[in-house]
Amino acid sequence: MAGGWSRDGAVSEQIEASISEELERMRARRAPVGESLSECAECGEEIPEKRRLALPGVKLCIDCQQERDGAQRARGGINRRGSKDSQLK
């Protein structure tokens, strides 16, 4: 079912394109490399052995990693529709 001037399946294609782009972005994210540290590189706290085994190459404790993850800026989405409503967000 198409809406307006779009062809059948256009909405599904847009959704699939958005999902594919996000997956590619996540895959491109760099994973830790090398040997895990026994102590956090920022605060000096001990990194639990289970974390070091689960994430080879980890350099930060859980608290410092959560702070770093929370400090990342939110990305703006792509306005694929170009409708007035989607631009008001």
Biopython code that builds the backbone (N, CA, C, O; Angstrom):
import numpy as np
from Bio.PDB.StructureBuilder import StructureBuilder

atoms = [
    (1, "MET", "N", (0.847, -1.182, 0.000)),
    (1, "MET", "CA", (0.000, 0.000, 0.000)),
    (1, "MET", "C", (0.886, 1.236, 0.000)),
    (1, "MET", "O", (1.687, 1.424, 0.915)),
    (2, "ALA", "N", (0.755, 2.052, -0.983)),
    (2, "ALA", "CA", (1.544, 3.274, -1.097)),
    (2, "ALA", "C", (0.723, 4.442, -0.587)),
    (2, "ALA", "O", (-0.506, 4.433, -0.654)),
    (3, "GLY", "N", (1.403, 5.428, -0.086)),
    (3, "GLY", "CA", (0.729, 6.627, 0.386)),
    (3, "GLY", "C", (1.209, 7.832, -0.396)),
    (3, "GLY", "O", (2.411, 8.010, -0.589)),
    (4, "GLY", "N", (0.285, 8.657, -0.846)),
    (4, "GLY", "CA", (0.666, 9.863, -1.570)),
    (4, "GLY", "C", (1.306, 9.523, -2.904)),
    (4, "GLY", "O", (0.747, 8.756, -3.688)),
    (5, "TRP", "N", (2.490, 10.097, -3.165)),
    (5, "TRP", "CA", (3.160, 9.922, -4.447)),
    (5, "TRP", "C", (4.189, 8.805, -4.414)),
    (5, "TRP", "O", (4.864, 8.569, -5.416)),
    (6, "SER", "N", (4.326, 8.123, -3.313)),
    (6, "SER", "CA", (5.344, 7.073, -3.217)),
    (6, "SER", "C", (4.841, 5.775, -3.850)),
    (6, "SER", "O", (3.639, 5.520, -3.920)),
    (7, "ARG", "N", (5.781, 4.980, -4.302)),
    (7, "ARG", "CA", (5.427, 3.707, -4.924)),
    (7, "ARG", "C", (5.266, 2.633, -3.841)),
    (7, "ARG", "O", (5.645, 2.847, -2.689)),
    (8, "ASP", "N", (4.714, 1.504, -4.208)),
    (8, "ASP", "CA", (4.534, 0.399, -3.271)),
    (8, "ASP", "C", (5.891, -0.058, -2.733)),
    (8, "ASP", "O", (6.846, -0.208, -3.495)),
    (9, "GLY", "N", (5.973, -0.277, -1.430)),
    (9, "GLY", "CA", (7.192, -0.779, -0.818)),
    (9, "GLY", "C", (8.206, 0.294, -0.473)),
    (9, "GLY", "O", (9.266, -0.028, 0.064)),
    (10, "ALA", "N", (7.924, 1.554, -0.760)),
    (10, "ALA", "CA", (8.898, 2.620, -0.505)),
    (10, "ALA", "C", (9.184, 2.770, 0.990)),
    (10, "ALA", "O", (10.332, 2.982, 1.380)),
    (11, "VAL", "N", (8.166, 2.665, 1.814)),
    (11, "VAL", "CA", (8.359, 2.811, 3.257)),
    (11, "VAL", "C", (9.227, 1.674, 3.791)),
    (11, "VAL", "O", (10.125, 1.902, 4.602)),
    (12, "SER", "N", (8.962, 0.464, 3.341)),
    (12, "SER", "CA", (9.773, -0.680, 3.771)),
    (12, "SER", "C", (11.224, -0.508, 3.351)),
    (12, "SER", "O", (12.134, -0.835, 4.111)),
    (13, "GLU", "N", (11.444, 0.001, 2.150)),
    (13, "GLU", "CA", (12.812, 0.242, 1.680)),
    (13, "GLU", "C", (13.519, 1.277, 2.542)),
    (13, "GLU", "O", (14.708, 1.136, 2.829)),
    (14, "GLN", "N", (12.804, 2.314, 2.956)),
    (14, "GLN", "CA", (13.386, 3.342, 3.813)),
    (14, "GLN", "C", (13.767, 2.765, 5.168)),
    (14, "GLN", "O", (14.835, 3.067, 5.701)),
    (15, "ILE", "N", (12.895, 1.939, 5.719)),
    (15, "ILE", "CA", (13.172, 1.317, 7.017)),
    (15, "ILE", "C", (14.383, 0.398, 6.908)),
    (15, "ILE", "O", (15.273, 0.436, 7.757)),
    (16, "GLU", "N", (14.418, -0.424, 5.868)),
    (16, "GLU", "CA", (15.547, -1.331, 5.673)),
    (16, "GLU", "C", (16.852, -0.569, 5.468)),
    (16, "GLU", "O", (17.894, -0.992, 5.968)),
    (17, "ALA", "N", (16.812, 0.541, 4.744)),
    (17, "ALA", "CA", (18.010, 1.353, 4.528)),
    (17, "ALA", "C", (18.508, 1.944, 5.842)),
    (17, "ALA", "O", (19.712, 1.974, 6.093)),
    (18, "SER", "N", (17.590, 2.410, 6.678)),
    (18, "SER", "CA", (17.980, 2.972, 7.975)),
    (18, "SER", "C", (18.624, 1.909, 8.860)),
    (18, "SER", "O", (19.634, 2.166, 9.516)),
    (19, "ILE", "N", (18.041, 0.730, 8.875)),
    (19, "ILE", "CA", (18.580, -0.364, 9.684)),
    (19, "ILE", "C", (19.961, -0.765, 9.175)),
    (19, "ILE", "O", (20.879, -0.970, 9.969)),
    (20, "SER", "N", (20.114, -0.876, 7.866)),
    (20, "SER", "CA", (21.408, -1.252, 7.282)),
    (20, "SER", "C", (22.487, -0.232, 7.608)),
    (20, "SER", "O", (23.612, -0.607, 7.938)),
    (21, "GLU", "N", (22.157, 1.057, 7.521)),
    (21, "GLU", "CA", (23.131, 2.106, 7.841)),
    (21, "GLU", "C", (23.557, 2.035, 9.306)),
    (21, "GLU", "O", (24.738, 2.185, 9.620)),
    (22, "GLU", "N", (22.605, 1.808, 10.189)),
    (22, "GLU", "CA", (22.934, 1.737, 11.615)),
    (22, "GLU", "C", (23.795, 0.516, 11.912)),
    (22, "GLU", "O", (24.732, 0.602, 12.707)),
    (23, "LEU", "N", (23.495, -0.611, 11.290)),
    (23, "LEU", "CA", (24.313, -1.810, 11.481)),
    (23, "LEU", "C", (25.733, -1.595, 10.985)),
    (23, "LEU", "O", (26.686, -2.019, 11.640)),
    (24, "GLU", "N", (25.889, -0.950, 9.848)),
    (24, "GLU", "CA", (27.227, -0.650, 9.321)),
    (24, "GLU", "C", (27.985, 0.264, 10.268)),
    (24, "GLU", "O", (29.181, 0.077, 10.492)),
    (25, "ARG", "N", (27.290, 1.261, 10.829)),
    (25, "ARG", "CA", (27.925, 2.177, 11.771)),
    (25, "ARG", "C", (28.398, 1.437, 13.018)),
    (25, "ARG", "O", (29.478, 1.706, 13.543)),
    (26, "MET", "N", (27.578, 0.507, 13.480)),
    (26, "MET", "CA", (27.947, -0.261, 14.666)),
    (26, "MET", "C", (29.121, -1.188, 14.378)),
    (26, "MET", "O", (29.999, -1.354, 15.224)),
    (27, "ARG", "N", (29.148, -1.792, 13.192)),
    (27, "ARG", "CA", (30.255, -2.680, 12.832)),
    (27, "ARG", "C", (31.558, -1.913, 12.679)),
    (27, "ARG", "O", (32.633, -2.442, 12.960)),
    (28, "ALA", "N", (31.460, -0.677, 12.238)),
    (28, "ALA", "CA", (32.657, 0.145, 12.017)),
    (28, "ALA", "C", (33.258, 0.645, 13.329)),
    (28, "ALA", "O", (34.412, 1.074, 13.366)),
    (29, "ARG", "N", (32.481, 0.588, 14.389)),
    (29, "ARG", "CA", (32.968, 1.021, 15.700)),
    (29, "ARG", "C", (34.161, 0.181, 16.108)),
    (29, "ARG", "O", (34.138, -1.044, 15.984)),
    (30, "ARG", "N", (35.170, 0.817, 16.578)),
    (30, "ARG", "CA", (36.400, 0.105, 16.915)),
    (30, "ARG", "C", (36.257, -0.659, 18.227)),
    (30, "ARG", "O", (35.814, -0.108, 19.235)),
    (31, "ALA", "N", (36.628, -1.904, 18.200)),
    (31, "ALA", "CA", (36.626, -2.746, 19.396)),
    (31, "ALA", "C", (37.983, -2.619, 20.076)),
    (31, "ALA", "O", (38.971, -2.300, 19.413)),
    (32, "PRO", "N", (38.055, -2.859, 21.378)),
    (32, "PRO", "CA", (39.337, -2.816, 22.066)),
    (32, "PRO", "C", (40.326, -3.797, 21.441)),
    (32, "PRO", "O", (39.948, -4.886, 21.010)),
    (33, "VAL", "N", (41.594, -3.398, 21.397)),
    (33, "VAL", "CA", (42.627, -4.208, 20.784)),
    (33, "VAL", "C", (43.743, -4.425, 21.798)),
    (33, "VAL", "O", (44.013, -3.561, 22.632)),
    (34, "GLY", "N", (44.385, -5.577, 21.719)),
    (34, "GLY", "CA", (45.524, -5.853, 22.586)),
    (34, "GLY", "C", (45.118, -6.576, 23.852)),
    (34, "GLY", "O", (44.028, -7.139, 23.952)),
    (35, "GLU", "N", (46.009, -6.547, 24.800)),
    (35, "GLU", "CA", (45.787, -7.235, 26.062)),
    (35, "GLU", "C", (44.999, -6.348, 27.022)),
    (35, "GLU", "O", (45.199, -5.134, 27.059)),
    (36, "SER", "N", (44.108, -6.952, 27.794)),
    (36, "SER", "CA", (43.316, -6.212, 28.766)),
    (36, "SER", "C", (44.208, -5.727, 29.904)),
    (36, "SER", "O", (45.181, -6.379, 30.282)),
    (37, "LEU", "N", (43.846, -4.564, 30.437)),
    (37, "LEU", "CA", (44.550, -4.053, 31.613)),
    (37, "LEU", "C", (43.911, -4.638, 32.867)),
    (37, "LEU", "O", (42.715, -4.929, 32.879)),
    (38, "SER", "N", (44.690, -4.808, 33.903)),
    (38, "SER", "CA", (44.130, -5.300, 35.173)),
    (38, "SER", "C", (43.563, -4.146, 35.991)),
    (38, "SER", "O", (42.715, -4.352, 36.860)),
    (39, "GLU", "N", (44.038, -2.916, 35.707)),
    (39, "GLU", "CA", (43.525, -1.730, 36.391)),
    (39, "GLU", "C", (43.033, -0.734, 35.349)),
    (39, "GLU", "O", (43.571, -0.652, 34.245)),
    (40, "CYS", "N", (42.009, 0.015, 35.715)),
    (40, "CYS", "CA", (41.405, 0.992, 34.815)),
    (40, "CYS", "C", (42.428, 2.064, 34.433)),
    (40, "CYS", "O", (43.177, 2.547, 35.282)),
    (41, "ALA", "N", (42.453, 2.427, 33.165)),
    (41, "ALA", "CA", (43.386, 3.435, 32.668)),
    (41, "ALA", "C", (43.037, 4.835, 33.159)),
    (41, "ALA", "O", (43.898, 5.714, 33.157)),
    (42, "GLU", "N", (41.787, 5.063, 33.584)),
    (42, "GLU", "CA", (41.384, 6.394, 34.031)),
    (42, "GLU", "C", (41.402, 6.553, 35.549)),
    (42, "GLU", "O", (41.969, 7.516, 36.065)),
    (43, "CYS", "N", (40.784, 5.610, 36.266)),
    (43, "CYS", "CA", (40.653, 5.798, 37.717)),
    (43, "CYS", "C", (41.561, 4.891, 38.539)),
    (43, "CYS", "O", (41.735, 5.127, 39.735)),
    (44, "GLY", "N", (42.143, 3.866, 37.933)),
    (44, "GLY", "CA", (43.049, 2.980, 38.648)),
    (44, "GLY", "C", (42.373, 1.841, 39.401)),
    (44, "GLY", "O", (43.053, 1.021, 40.018)),
    (45, "GLU", "N", (41.043, 1.779, 39.359)),
    (45, "GLU", "CA", (40.322, 0.688, 40.018)),
    (45, "GLU", "C", (40.605, -0.625, 39.298)),
    (45, "GLU", "O", (40.922, -0.634, 38.108)),
    (46, "GLU", "N", (40.490, -1.728, 40.024)),
    (46, "GLU", "CA", (40.710, -3.042, 39.415)),
    (46, "GLU", "C", (39.560, -3.369, 38.455)),
    (46, "GLU", "O", (38.389, -3.160, 38.774)),
    (47, "ILE", "N", (39.915, -3.880, 37.290)),
    (47, "ILE", "CA", (38.911, -4.335, 36.325)),
    (47, "ILE", "C", (38.645, -5.800, 36.634)),
    (47, "ILE", "O", (39.580, -6.602, 36.638)),
    (48, "PRO", "N", (37.378, -6.177, 36.896)),
    (48, "PRO", "CA", (37.072, -7.566, 37.241)),
    (48, "PRO", "C", (37.530, -8.545, 36.154)),
    (48, "PRO", "O", (37.494, -8.235, 34.963)),
    (49, "GLU", "N", (37.960, -9.723, 36.590)),
    (49, "GLU", "CA", (38.467, -10.726, 35.657)),
    (49, "GLU", "C", (37.415, -11.127, 34.628)),
    (49, "GLU", "O", (37.738, -11.336, 33.459)),
    (50, "LYS", "N", (36.160, -11.236, 35.056)),
    (50, "LYS", "CA", (35.096, -11.617, 34.117)),
    (50, "LYS", "C", (34.952, -10.586, 32.998)),
    (50, "LYS", "O", (34.693, -10.949, 31.851)),
    (51, "ARG", "N", (35.118, -9.306, 33.324)),
    (51, "ARG", "CA", (35.052, -8.263, 32.296)),
    (51, "ARG", "C", (36.237, -8.384, 31.343)),
    (51, "ARG", "O", (36.077, -8.237, 30.132)),
    (52, "ARG", "N", (37.409, -8.647, 31.878)),
    (52, "ARG", "CA", (38.603, -8.783, 31.029)),
    (52, "ARG", "C", (38.475, -9.978, 30.092)),
    (52, "ARG", "O", (38.933, -9.922, 28.951)),
    (53, "LEU", "N", (37.861, -11.053, 30.563)),
    (53, "LEU", "CA", (37.680, -12.239, 29.714)),
    (53, "LEU", "C", (36.593, -12.012, 28.662)),
    (53, "LEU", "O", (36.710, -12.473, 27.527)),
    (54, "ALA", "N", (35.539, -11.299, 29.051)),
    (54, "ALA", "CA", (34.427, -11.063, 28.132)),
    (54, "ALA", "C", (34.794, -10.072, 27.034)),
    (54, "ALA", "O", (34.315, -10.191, 25.906)),
    (55, "LEU", "N", (35.639, -9.093, 27.355)),
    (55, "LEU", "CA", (36.029, -8.057, 26.400)),
    (55, "LEU", "C", (37.548, -7.994, 26.294)),
    (55, "LEU", "O", (38.170, -7.147, 26.935)),
    (56, "PRO", "N", (38.151, -8.862, 25.506)),
    (56, "PRO", "CA", (39.609, -8.815, 25.372)),
    (56, "PRO", "C", (40.065, -7.435, 24.897)),
    (56, "PRO", "O", (39.521, -6.884, 23.940)),
    (57, "GLY", "N", (41.058, -6.894, 25.573)),
    (57, "GLY", "CA", (41.583, -5.584, 25.209)),
    (57, "GLY", "C", (40.941, -4.438, 25.958)),
    (57, "GLY", "O", (41.205, -3.277, 25.646)),
    (58, "VAL", "N", (40.102, -4.734, 26.940)),
    (58, "VAL", "CA", (39.397, -3.685, 27.674)),
    (58, "VAL", "C", (40.404, -2.873, 28.505)),
    (58, "VAL", "O", (41.333, -3.424, 29.096)),
    (59, "LYS", "N", (40.192, -1.548, 28.534)),
    (59, "LYS", "CA", (41.110, -0.650, 29.239)),
    (59, "LYS", "C", (40.446, 0.127, 30.374)),
    (59, "LYS", "O", (41.130, 0.727, 31.203)),
    (60, "LEU", "N", (39.095, 0.113, 30.411)),
    (60, "LEU", "CA", (38.366, 0.900, 31.400)),
    (60, "LEU", "C", (37.466, 0.021, 32.260)),
    (60, "LEU", "O", (36.959, -1.006, 31.809)),
    (61, "CYS", "N", (37.277, 0.446, 33.510)),
    (61, "CYS", "CA", (36.322, -0.251, 34.378)),
    (61, "CYS", "C", (34.907, 0.089, 33.906)),
    (61, "CYS", "O", (34.727, 0.949, 33.045)),
    (62, "ILE", "N", (33.928, -0.575, 34.460)),
    (62, "ILE", "CA", (32.539, -0.389, 34.028)),
    (62, "ILE", "C", (32.080, 1.042, 34.259)),
    (62, "ILE", "O", (31.447, 1.634, 33.385)),
    (63, "ASP", "N", (32.389, 1.611, 35.430)),
    (63, "ASP", "CA", (31.938, 2.975, 35.737)),
    (63, "ASP", "C", (32.517, 3.998, 34.766)),
    (63, "ASP", "O", (31.791, 4.853, 34.258)),
    (64, "CYS", "N", (33.809, 3.917, 34.507)),
    (64, "CYS", "CA", (34.443, 4.867, 33.585)),
    (64, "CYS", "C", (33.918, 4.689, 32.162)),
    (64, "CYS", "O", (33.746, 5.668, 31.436)),
    (65, "GLN", "N", (33.666, 3.447, 31.764)),
    (65, "GLN", "CA", (33.137, 3.202, 30.422)),
    (65, "GLN", "C", (31.728, 3.763, 30.293)),
    (65, "GLN", "O", (31.378, 4.327, 29.257)),
    (66, "GLN", "N", (30.911, 3.613, 31.347)),
    (66, "GLN", "CA", (29.561, 4.160, 31.311)),
    (66, "GLN", "C", (29.585, 5.685, 31.235)),
    (66, "GLN", "O", (28.778, 6.286, 30.526)),
    (67, "GLU", "N", (30.506, 6.310, 31.961)),
    (67, "GLU", "CA", (30.630, 7.765, 31.892)),
    (67, "GLU", "C", (31.025, 8.197, 30.488)),
    (67, "GLU", "O", (30.476, 9.161, 29.954)),
    (68, "ARG", "N", (31.970, 7.494, 29.892)),
    (68, "ARG", "CA", (32.430, 7.827, 28.545)),
    (68, "ARG", "C", (31.304, 7.618, 27.531)),
    (68, "ARG", "O", (31.127, 8.439, 26.631)),
    (69, "ASP", "N", (30.542, 6.529, 27.665)),
    (69, "ASP", "CA", (29.435, 6.265, 26.746)),
    (69, "ASP", "C", (28.349, 7.321, 26.884)),
    (69, "ASP", "O", (27.757, 7.739, 25.889)),
    (70, "GLY", "N", (28.082, 7.757, 28.118)),
    (70, "GLY", "CA", (27.054, 8.767, 28.357)),
    (70, "GLY", "C", (27.454, 10.131, 27.841)),
    (70, "GLY", "O", (26.592, 10.961, 27.556)),
    (71, "ALA", "N", (28.747, 10.377, 27.716)),
    (71, "ALA", "CA", (29.240, 11.679, 27.263)),
    (71, "ALA", "C", (29.161, 11.839, 25.755)),
    (71, "ALA", "O", (29.327, 12.946, 25.242)),
    (72, "GLN", "N", (28.909, 10.744, 25.032)),
    (72, "GLN", "CA", (28.823, 10.843, 23.578)),
    (72, "GLN", "C", (27.577, 11.621, 23.191)),
    (72, "GLN", "O", (26.521, 11.484, 23.808)),
    (73, "ARG", "N", (27.720, 12.431, 22.170)),
    (73, "ARG", "CA", (26.598, 13.255, 21.716)),
    (73, "ARG", "C", (25.611, 12.423, 20.908)),
    (73, "ARG", "O", (25.980, 11.467, 20.225)),
    (74, "ALA", "N", (24.373, 12.809, 21.006)),
    (74, "ALA", "CA", (23.339, 12.147, 20.202)),
    (74, "ALA", "C", (23.499, 12.579, 18.753)),
    (74, "ALA", "O", (23.749, 13.751, 18.469)),
    (75, "ARG", "N", (23.356, 11.631, 17.841)),
    (75, "ARG", "CA", (23.457, 11.939, 16.419)),
    (75, "ARG", "C", (22.100, 12.379, 15.907)),
    (75, "ARG", "O", (21.062, 11.899, 16.363)),
    (76, "GLY", "N", (22.122, 13.276, 14.977)),
    (76, "GLY", "CA", (20.891, 13.678, 14.320)),
    (76, "GLY", "C", (20.466, 12.624, 13.325)),
    (76, "GLY", "O", (21.308, 12.040, 12.643)),
    (77, "GLY", "N", (19.195, 12.373, 13.231)),
    (77, "GLY", "CA", (18.702, 11.392, 12.281)),
    (77, "GLY", "C", (18.630, 11.974, 10.878)),
    (77, "GLY", "O", (18.785, 13.179, 10.684)),
    (78, "ILE", "N", (18.401, 11.135, 9.940)),
    (78, "ILE", "CA", (18.279, 11.563, 8.556)),
    (78, "ILE", "C", (16.803, 11.704, 8.236)),
    (78, "ILE", "O", (16.018, 10.789, 8.484)),
    (79, "ASN", "N", (16.433, 12.824, 7.697)),
    (79, "ASN", "CA", (15.053, 13.065, 7.320)),
    (79, "ASN", "C", (14.834, 12.499, 5.924)),
    (79, "ASN", "O", (15.071, 13.181, 4.927)),
    (80, "ARG", "N", (14.385, 11.262, 5.859)),
    (80, "ARG", "CA", (14.188, 10.624, 4.560)),
    (80, "ARG", "C", (12.857, 11.035, 3.929)),
    (80, "ARG", "O", (12.747, 11.091, 2.704)),
    (81, "ARG", "N", (11.874, 11.314, 4.730)),
    (81, "ARG", "CA", (10.557, 11.616, 4.182)),
    (81, "ARG", "C", (10.482, 13.027, 3.614)),
    (81, "ARG", "O", (9.852, 13.253, 2.580)),
    (82, "GLY", "N", (11.115, 13.962, 4.280)),
    (82, "GLY", "CA", (11.037, 15.339, 3.827)),
    (82, "GLY", "C", (9.697, 15.987, 4.126)),
    (82, "GLY", "O", (9.391, 17.058, 3.603)),
    (83, "SER", "N", (8.896, 15.339, 4.965)),
    (83, "SER", "CA", (7.598, 15.920, 5.282)),
    (83, "SER", "C", (7.748, 16.986, 6.360)),
    (83, "SER", "O", (8.723, 16.995, 7.112)),
    (84, "LYS", "N", (6.796, 17.856, 6.421)),
    (84, "LYS", "CA", (6.825, 18.940, 7.391)),
    (84, "LYS", "C", (6.829, 18.411, 8.819)),
    (84, "LYS", "O", (7.541, 18.938, 9.674)),
    (85, "ASP", "N", (6.031, 17.362, 9.088)),
    (85, "ASP", "CA", (5.959, 16.788, 10.432)),
    (85, "ASP", "C", (7.290, 16.229, 10.888)),
    (85, "ASP", "O", (7.654, 16.388, 12.054)),
    (86, "SER", "N", (8.037, 15.571, 9.989)),
    (86, "SER", "CA", (9.294, 14.970, 10.392)),
    (86, "SER", "C", (10.363, 16.031, 10.654)),
    (86, "SER", "O", (11.343, 15.748, 11.342)),
    (87, "GLN", "N", (10.201, 17.237, 10.125)),
    (87, "GLN", "CA", (11.171, 18.297, 10.339)),
    (87, "GLN", "C", (10.904, 19.060, 11.636)),
    (87, "GLN", "O", (11.767, 19.813, 12.088)),
    (88, "LEU", "N", (9.752, 18.886, 12.232)),
    (88, "LEU", "CA", (9.404, 19.605, 13.446)),
    (88, "LEU", "C", (9.965, 18.968, 14.701)),
    (88, "LEU", "O", (9.902, 19.574, 15.771)),
    (89, "LYS", "N", (10.509, 17.775, 14.605)),
    (89, "LYS", "CA", (10.988, 17.054, 15.789)),
    (89, "LYS", "C", (12.168, 17.706, 16.405)),
    (89, "LYS", "O", (12.688, 17.220, 17.409)),
]
sb = StructureBuilder()
sb.init_structure("model")
sb.init_model(0)
sb.init_chain("A")
sb.init_seg("    ")
for serial, (resi, resn, name, xyz) in enumerate(atoms, 1):
    if name == "N":
        sb.init_residue(resn, " ", resi, " ")
    sb.init_atom(name, np.array(xyz, "f"), 0.0, 1.0, " ", f" {name:<3s}", serial, name[0])
structure = sb.get_structure()
